[in-house]
Amino acid sequence: MSNLSVVLPVYNVEQYISHCLDSLLSQSFQGSLQIVLVEDKSPDNCLAICREYAAKYDNITLIEHAENGGSSVARNSGLEQVQGKYFVFVDPDDIVPETALETLYKVIEESGADIVKGNNTSFKANQAPKLVNYSVKETEEYIEDECLTVLLKHEKLRGHPWGKIFRTSSFKEIRFTSGYRMAQDLLFCAEVFSKAKRLVLIPDVVYQYRIHSGGATGKKYETGAYLSWLKCITVIENFVTTEKQDKAYQGIKVRSLTQLAKEIRSLKGDSLRSVLDVVDQTRKQWGISVTNLIFRDKASFVSIFRYTKCLFALRKARKYIK
């Protein structure tokens, strides 16, 4: 058994994958480290690069997919091969700081936590990394139902699988749900955090997330991927069991609707009309209204205020429909 396993899905990142792997191979972590590469039938030169690293390093396990299955399928393939007492996820275009795995491993061993989450920075090409705005300044601990609550509050951490270390024995049966094109990571984390007994947040930077330029916000609406986003948010309700969790869950639904309302301002005509129809249907399905937020859900002032901004953005968007 390894001390720690890294699950790394690989697709269409030939310009980044070597940098990512080199950051893992130069870790200060002194324990047994297993790196599971899942090459997801990439159309570029990723397979050759992965084969080169796997042939050179004994602690790299390479899985080669015969056809592209997407990140959820790739990560699930990696999870099947995990041998470590703990595991982490890394995306192939990101960077892991030299002391990150050592730090995460030490904290989870000493605390007995099921999950330890560190801070992360984000960076663009030729720019210095910047600490993200949801970083914590000191170590914080959460137990039992608080673990899912703090995730759903969306204030001190996000539903990314990376930047965290997980206890294998606690979550070895949980898998990503395939078929979703957005928010499947949040859905996975919601299930994991709902089963966690102890969560620790630490102020150490353990991950560097790469921001790609040129990504068009509207693509999720053009392709219909945003429907998966809304569906995942709906399914997360299955993991909500307490009043505090429900209050946080209502908040993340409002956040999602508000973000959606702001983003669709770039759409026009039939595309805009179609998304607005979906938003109206979703608001009804979720039972989201100012009245319900105040009297039924006892929502926070922040959520109520955020939802009024959502309504204003939707009203403004409707003016662009001819």
RAFEN-V542816 format. One record per pair of residues at least 24 apart in sequence whose ideal C-beta (glycine too) atoms are under 10 Angstrom apart, sorted by the first residue. I is the first residue (numbers start at 0). J is the second residue. Records with the same first field share a line. If there is no record, write none. Layout:
I = J / J
//
This chain:
0 = 31 / 33 / 82 / 83 / 84 / 167
1 = 30 / 31 / 32 / 33 / 34 / 58 / 81 / 82 / 83 / 84 / 85 / 86 / 167
2 = 28 / 29 / 30 / 31 / 32 / 33 / 82 / 83 / 84 / 85 / 100 / 104 / 108
3 = 28 / 30 / 31 / 32 / 33 / 34 / 81 / 82 / 83 / 84 / 85 / 86 / 87 / 100 / 101 / 103 / 104 / 107 / 164 / 167
4 = 31 / 32 / 33 / 34 / 35 / 58 / 60 / 77 / 78 / 80 / 81 / 82 / 83 / 84 / 85 / 86 / 87 / 88 / 165 / 167
5 = 32 / 33 / 34 / 35 / 36 / 58 / 59 / 60 / 77 / 81 / 83 / 86 / 87 / 88 / 89 / 95 / 100
6 = 33 / 34 / 35 / 36 / 37 / 73 / 74 / 75 / 76 / 77 / 78 / 79 / 80 / 81 / 83 / 86 / 87 / 88 / 89 / 160 / 161 / 165
7 = 34 / 35 / 36 / 37 / 38 / 49 / 59 / 73 / 74 / 77 / 87 / 88 / 89 / 90 / 91 / 93 / 95 / 161
8 = 35 / 36 / 37 / 38 / 39 / 41 / 62 / 64 / 68 / 69 / 70 / 71 / 72 / 73 / 74 / 75 / 76 / 77 / 88 / 89 / 90 / 91
9 = 36 / 37 / 38 / 39 / 40 / 41 / 45 / 46 / 48 / 49 / 61 / 62 / 63 / 64 / 73 / 90 / 91 / 92
10 = 37 / 38 / 39 / 40 / 41 / 42 / 43 / 45 / 64 / 67 / 68 / 69 / 70 / 73 / 90 / 91 / 92
11 = 39 / 40 / 41 / 42 / 43 / 44 / 45 / 67 / 91 / 92
12 = 41 / 43 / 44 / 45 / 48 / 90 / 91 / 92 / 93 / 209
13 = 41 / 42 / 43 / 44 / 45 / 46 / 47 / 48 / 91
14 = 43 / 44 / 45 / 92
15 = 45 / 90 / 91 / 92 / 93 / 94 / 209 / 211
16 = 41 / 43 / 44 / 45 / 48 / 49 / 52 / 91 / 92
17 = 48 / 49 / 51 / 52 / 91
18 = 91 / 92 / 93 / 94 / 209
19 = 89 / 90 / 91 / 92 / 93 / 94 / 95 / 207 / 209
20 = 48 / 49 / 51 / 52 / 56 / 59 / 89 / 91 / 95
21 = 52 / 94 / 95
22 = 89 / 93 / 94 / 95 / 96 / 97 / 99 / 207
23 = 52 / 56 / 58 / 59 / 87 / 89 / 94 / 95 / 99 / 100
24 = 52 / 55 / 56 / 58 / 59 / 95
25 = 95 / 97
26 = 95 / 96 / 97 / 98 / 99 / 100 / 101 / 104
27 = 96 / 97 / 98 / 99 / 100 / 101 / 102
28 = 97 / 98 / 99 / 100 / 101 / 102 / 103 / 104 / 105
29 = 100 / 101 / 104
30 = 83 / 84 / 85 / 100 / 101 / 104 / 105 / 108
31 = 58 / 82 / 83 / 84
32 = 56 / 58 / 59 / 83 / 100 / 104
33 = 58 / 59 / 60 / 80 / 81 / 82 / 83 / 86
34 = 58 / 59 / 60 / 61 / 77 / 89
35 = 59 / 60 / 61 / 62 / 74 / 76 / 77 / 78 / 79 / 80 / 81 / 82 / 83 / 86
36 = 60 / 61 / 62 / 63 / 73 / 77 / 80 / 91
37 = 61 / 62 / 63 / 64 / 68 / 70 / 72 / 73 / 74 / 75 / 76 / 77 / 78 / 79 / 80 / 91
38 = 62 / 63 / 64 / 73 / 76 / 91
39 = 63 / 64 / 66 / 67 / 68 / 69 / 70 / 72 / 73 / 74 / 76 / 91
40 = 64 / 65 / 66 / 67 / 68 / 73
41 = 67 / 91
42 = 67
45 = 91
48 = 91
49 = 91
68 = 177
69 = 175 / 177 / 178 / 179 / 180 / 183
70 = 160 / 175 / 177 / 179 / 180 / 183 / 184
71 = 174 / 175 / 176 / 177 / 178 / 179 / 180 / 183 / 184 / 186 / 187
72 = 174 / 175 / 177 / 178
73 = 175 / 177
74 = 160 / 174 / 175 / 177 / 183 / 184 / 187
75 = 173 / 174 / 175 / 176 / 177 / 187
78 = 165 / 167 / 170 / 171 / 172 / 173 / 174 / 175
79 = 174
81 = 165 / 167 / 171
82 = 167
83 = 164 / 165 / 166 / 167
84 = 108 / 166 / 167 / 168
85 = 113 / 114 / 115 / 164 / 165 / 166 / 167 / 168 / 169
86 = 160 / 163 / 164 / 165 / 166 / 167 / 170 / 171
87 = 115 / 160 / 161 / 162 / 163 / 164 / 165 / 205 / 206
88 = 159 / 160 / 161 / 162 / 163 / 164 / 165 / 175 / 184 / 187 / 206
89 = 160 / 161 / 162 / 206
90 = 159 / 160 / 161 / 206 / 208 / 209
91 = 209
92 = 208 / 209 / 210 / 211
93 = 119 / 121 / 122 / 161 / 162 / 206 / 207 / 208 / 209
94 = 120 / 122 / 128 / 206 / 207 / 208 / 209
95 = 161 / 162 / 205 / 206 / 207
96 = 120 / 128 / 203 / 204 / 205 / 206 / 207
98 = 203 / 204 / 205
99 = 162 / 164 / 203 / 204 / 205 / 206 / 207
100 = 164 / 205
101 = 205
102 = 164 / 201 / 203 / 204 / 205
103 = 162 / 163 / 164 / 165 / 199 / 201 / 203 / 205 / 206
104 = 164
105 = 201
106 = 138 / 164 / 199 / 200 / 201 / 203 / 205
107 = 163 / 164 / 165 / 166 / 197 / 199 / 201
108 = 164
109 = 199
110 = 138 / 140 / 197 / 198 / 199 / 201
111 = 166 / 196 / 197 / 199
112 = 140 / 141 / 142 / 146 / 164 / 165 / 166 / 169 / 195 / 196 / 197 / 198 / 199 / 200
113 = 146 / 164 / 165 / 166 / 167 / 168 / 169 / 170 / 191 / 192 / 194 / 195 / 196 / 197 / 198 / 199
114 = 141 / 146 / 150 / 156 / 163 / 164 / 165 / 166 / 169 / 170 / 188 / 191 / 192 / 194 / 195 / 196 / 197 / 198 / 199 / 200
115 = 140 / 162 / 163 / 164 / 165 / 166 / 197 / 198 / 199 / 200 / 201 / 203 / 205
116 = 149 / 150 / 155 / 156 / 157 / 159 / 161 / 162 / 163 / 164 / 165 / 188 / 192 / 198 / 199 / 200 / 201 / 205 / 206
117 = 156 / 162 / 163 / 164 / 199 / 200 / 201 / 202 / 203 / 204 / 205 / 206
118 = 155 / 156 / 162 / 200 / 201 / 202 / 203 / 204 / 205 / 206
119 = 156 / 157 / 159 / 161 / 162 / 163 / 204 / 205 / 206 / 207 / 208
120 = 204 / 205 / 206 / 207 / 208
121 = 206 / 207 / 208 / 209 / 210
122 = 207 / 208 / 209 / 210
123 = 209 / 210 / 211 / 212
124 = 209 / 210 / 211 / 212
126 = 210
128 = 204 / 206 / 207 / 208 / 209
129 = 210
130 = 202 / 204
131 = 157 / 162 / 204 / 206 / 208
133 = 157
134 = 200 / 202 / 204
135 = 200 / 201 / 202 / 203
136 = 202
137 = 200 / 201 / 202
138 = 199 / 200 / 201 / 202 / 203
139 = 198 / 199 / 200 / 201 / 202
140 = 197 / 198 / 199 / 200 / 201
141 = 192 / 195 / 196 / 197 / 198 / 199 / 200
142 = 195 / 196 / 197 / 198
143 = 195 / 196 / 197 / 198 / 241
144 = 192 / 193 / 195 / 239 / 240 / 241 / 242 / 243 / 244
145 = 192 / 195 / 197 / 198 / 241 / 243 / 244
146 = 191 / 192 / 193 / 194 / 195 / 196 / 197 / 198 / 244
147 = 188 / 189 / 190 / 191 / 192 / 193 / 194 / 195 / 198 / 235 / 238 / 239 / 240 / 241 / 243 / 244 / 247 / 248
148 = 192 / 193 / 198 / 239 / 241 / 242 / 243 / 244 / 245 / 246 / 247 / 248
149 = 192 / 198 / 200 / 243 / 244 / 247
150 = 185 / 188 / 189 / 191 / 192 / 193 / 195 / 198 / 235 / 238 / 244 / 247 / 251
151 = 185 / 188 / 189 / 192 / 193 / 235 / 238 / 239 / 243 / 244 / 245 / 246 / 247 / 248 / 249 / 250 / 251 / 252 / 254
152 = 243 / 244 / 246 / 247 / 248 / 250 / 251 / 254 / 299
153 = 185 / 247 / 250 / 251 / 254 / 255
154 = 247 / 250 / 301
155 = 200
156 = 188 / 192 / 198 / 200
157 = 184 / 185 / 188
158 = 182 / 183 / 184 / 185 / 186 / 187 / 188 / 189 / 191 / 192 / 231 / 235 / 251
159 = 184 / 185 / 187 / 188 / 206 / 208
160 = 184 / 185 / 187 / 188 / 191
161 = 205 / 206 / 208
162 = 204 / 205 / 206 / 207 / 208
163 = 188 / 191 / 192 / 198 / 200 / 205 / 206
164 = 199 / 205
165 = 191 / 195
166 = 195 / 196 / 197
169 = 194 / 195 / 196 / 197
170 = 194 / 195
176 = 227 / 230 / 231 / 234
178 = 227 / 230
179 = 224 / 226 / 227 / 228 / 230 / 231 / 234
180 = 219 / 222 / 223 / 224 / 225 / 226 / 227 / 228 / 230 / 231
181 = 219 / 222 / 223 / 224 / 225 / 226 / 227 / 228 / 229 / 230 / 231 / 232
182 = 224 / 225 / 227 / 228 / 229 / 230 / 231 / 232 / 234 / 235 / 255
183 = 227 / 228 / 230 / 231
184 = 231
185 = 228 / 231 / 232 / 234 / 235 / 251 / 255
186 = 227 / 230 / 231 / 232 / 233 / 234 / 235 / 237 / 238
187 = 231
188 = 235
189 = 231 / 232 / 234 / 235 / 236 / 237 / 238 / 239 / 244 / 248 / 251
190 = 234 / 235 / 237 / 238
191 = 238
192 = 238 / 244
193 = 235 / 237 / 238 / 239 / 240 / 244
194 = 238
215 = 265
216 = 261 / 262 / 263 / 264 / 265 / 266
217 = 262 / 263 / 265 / 266 / 267 / 270 / 274
219 = 259 / 262 / 274
220 = 259 / 262 / 263 / 265 / 266 / 270 / 271 / 273 / 274 / 277
221 = 266 / 270
223 = 273 / 274 / 277
225 = 255 / 258 / 259 / 262 / 263 / 274 / 277 / 278
226 = 274 / 277 / 281
228 = 255 / 258 / 259
229 = 255 / 256 / 259 / 277 / 278 / 280 / 281 / 284 / 285
230 = 281
231 = 255
232 = 256 / 281 / 285
233 = 281 / 284 / 285
236 = 285
242 = 296 / 297
245 = 296 / 297
246 = 296 / 297 / 298 / 299 / 302
247 = 299 / 302
248 = 285 / 296
249 = 285 / 286 / 287 / 291 / 292 / 295 / 296 / 297 / 298 / 299 / 302 / 306
250 = 292 / 296 / 298 / 299 / 301 / 302 / 303 / 305 / 306
251 = 302
252 = 281 / 282 / 285 / 286 / 287 / 292 / 296 / 302 / 306
253 = 282 / 285 / 287 / 292 / 296 / 298 / 299 / 301 / 302 / 303 / 304 / 305 / 306 / 308 / 309
254 = 301 / 302 / 305 / 306 / 309
255 = 281 / 285 / 287 / 309
256 = 281 / 282 / 285 / 287 / 305 / 306 / 309 / 310 / 312 / 313
257 = 302 / 304 / 305 / 306 / 307 / 308 / 309 / 310 / 311 / 312 / 313
258 = 305 / 309 / 312
259 = 309 / 312 / 313
260 = 306 / 308 / 309 / 310 / 311 / 312 / 313 / 314 / 315 / 316
261 = 308 / 309 / 312 / 313 / 315 / 316
262 = 312 / 316
263 = 312 / 313 / 316 / 319
264 = 312 / 313 / 315 / 316 / 319
265 = 316 / 319
266 = 316 / 319 / 320
267 = 319 / 320 / 321
268 = 319 / 320 / 321
269 = 320
271 = 316 / 317 / 319 / 320 / 321
272 = 316 / 317 / 319 / 320 / 321
274 = 316
275 = 313 / 316 / 317 / 319 / 320
278 = 309 / 313 / 316
279 = 313
282 = 306 / 309 / 310 / 313
//
